[in-house]
Amino acid sequence: MKELRWRDLIVGTGDDFPQLLSRQLDETLLMVQTVLRYIDVEDAEDKERIAVEAGEREHQADVVRRELSGRLAETFVTPFDREDINELSRAIDDIADYAENTIKEIRLYEVQPDYFIHQMVSTLYEAVSVLGEAVKVLGQDREASNRHALVAKSLENRMEGLYRRAIAEFSQDMPVHYLIKMREVYRHLSNAADRVDLAANVINAIVVKKNL
């Protein structure tokens, strides 16, 4: 972390927070990409290697989250409301956590990723990518940032539709205990989508406040 001057504590440091949020989203996108790779491979050794990599990815996302929290605590004036910055960062952190936990639950429950899991993870990847675009232009082009946030919200709606369809199409021939395990994996991905929606709402709030 770079050394702060006294002036920085008074007037803030410009683009530091958008950059940190972008880094956090970059790490989260890599985390979701790791989930995609995990559910696509068949070899057990490859799965174990990717699961370890997922833990490392989640750790890197946590490092950026802690750096942002530290900067937020020591900066007197921020480019956006500090509550919004913190809430947006926390929502992004939750997405990374839910993504890693998806791998953990697939391993623990020994479930076979199906069509809906693949579609939900792919949609989550797209949504996090769009959130990244929204944050990159948050300080320069608020209208574009808000448009990206609205796209992210539409992808969250797609995720929720996939979740409901997945539950509705459970086979009656499938053992109940296996259905419960699958539902837990679906639920984790649905929770990640909820955090996408929250992040998009925070971006919208930042844009609205800047336009006042």
N, C-alpha and C positions, 0 to 999 in steps of 0.2 A: 504494500500500500504506500502510495507516495506521501511525502511529508507535506503537511498543510501549513500554509502561511496564515497569519492572524486575519488578513483581509478575506481569505477564503471562508473562514468561520463566520464572517459577517455577511458577505454578499453571496455565498455559495460558489460552486465551481462549475457552473454552466452545464455541460453535457454529461457530467459524470453519471448521473442516475439513469438517464435513458441508455447509456452505454452499458451500465451494469445490468439493467433489465434485459437488454439485448443479449448479453453474455449468458444470463440465466436461461433465457429462452433457447439459445443455441444449445446449451447443455441438455435442456429438457427435450429438445427435438432429437438429439443424439440418443437420449434415453429411450424415447418412443421407437426410434429406428432400431434400436437394439431389441426391443420387444418383437418388432416385425421379423427380424432375423431369427429370433428364438423360435417363434411359432412356425417358421418356414422350414427349419432344418429337421431332419429325421434322425441323424446320428446322435447317439447318447453322449458321446464325448464332446461333440460340437455344442450340444445343448448345455453341458456343464460349463464349458469354456465361456459361452455367451452369458450364462447366468452370473458367473464371476465378473465378467466385464460390466454387466448391468449394475452390480453393486458399486463398482468403481465409478461408473457414470453418475450414479445417484450421489456419491460422495462429492464429486466435482461440482455438481449442481448445488449441494449444500455449502461448499466453500464460497461460491459466488453469493449465495443468499446471506451468509454470515458477513461477507465483505460489505454488501449493500447495507445490512442492518447496522454495521459499525459506522459506515459513512453517514448514515441517517442520524445516528445518535450524536455525531460530532459536528454536524453542519447546521448552522443557525437558520439560514435561508435556503430553501430548496426551489427548484424550477416549477414543481407542482406541489400540491398539498402533501405533506409528509404522510398523512394518514392514507392517502390514495396510493402513494409509492409503496408503503408497507403492505397494504392490502393486495396490491397487484403482485408484488414479490411473493407474498405468502400463497396466493392462488397458483402462481407458476410452480412454486416449490411443492405444493400438494399434487399437481399434475405429475411431476417427476416421481413423487412417492408412490402414487397409485399405479403408475406404469411399472415401476420395479416390483411392487407387490403383486401385480398381475403375473409376472414370471414366478414369483415365490409360490403363489397359490396354484398355478398350473403344475409346478413341480411337486408341491405338497399333496395335492389332491389327485395327482396322476390322471389328469383329464386330457383328452385329445382335442386340441384346438379345432373348432368347426368353422363353417362358413361365416357365422355371425361374429365370432371372435376375430377372424381375419378382417372382416369388414369394419368392425368397430375400431380395431387398432389402426387400420389404414385411415379411417376418418379422423381419428385422434391425431395422427401424424399430420394430416392436412390442416387440421384446426390449429395445432401448435405452430405450424409453419406460417399460417396467416396471422396469428397473433404476433409472431416475430416481425412480420412486415408492418403491422400496425405500430409497434413500439419503435421501429427504426425511424419512422417519419413523425413520431408524436410531437417532437419539438419543432419541426419544420413545416409540415403540411397536415394540419389538424383534420381537415375534411377527408383527406386520403386515409389518415389513421382511423377515423371513425368508420369509413367504408369497409376497411379491412376488419374492424371489430364486428361489424354487422354480418360479414361473411362468416366469421368465427361463430357467431351466435346461430347462424343457419346450419352450420355443421354440427353444432351441439344438438339442434333439433333432429338432424339426421341420426345422430348417435342414439338419442332417446327413442326414435322410431325403431331402430335396429334392436335396441334392448327389449322393447315391448314385443316385437315380432319373434325374437329369440325365445322369450318366455312362452308366448302363445303357441309356438310350434314344437314345444317339448313333446317327444314321443311317449305315448302311454305305455309302450313296451320297455322303456328305459327304467332301470332300477331307481327307486326314489332317492336313495343316498347319492347316486351319481347326479341326478337332477339338481339336488341341493348344492353339490360342489360346482356344477356348471353355473348355477345361478349366482354363486358368490363371485366367480370370475367375471360374469357379465356385470354384476353390481359394481365391482371395482372400476371397470371401464366406464360405466355410467357415472360414477362419482367423479372420475377424471373429467368427463364431459361437463359436469356441473361446474367444475372449477374453471373450465374454458369459458363458460357463460359468465361466471363471476369476473374473470379477468377482462372480458369484453365490456362488461358493464362499468368497470372501473375506468377503462380507457375512455368510454363514452362520457363518464362524469368529468374526467380531466378536460376533455375537449369542450364540454359545455361550460365549465368554469372559466376556461381561457377565453371563451367567446363573450362572456358577460362584460 
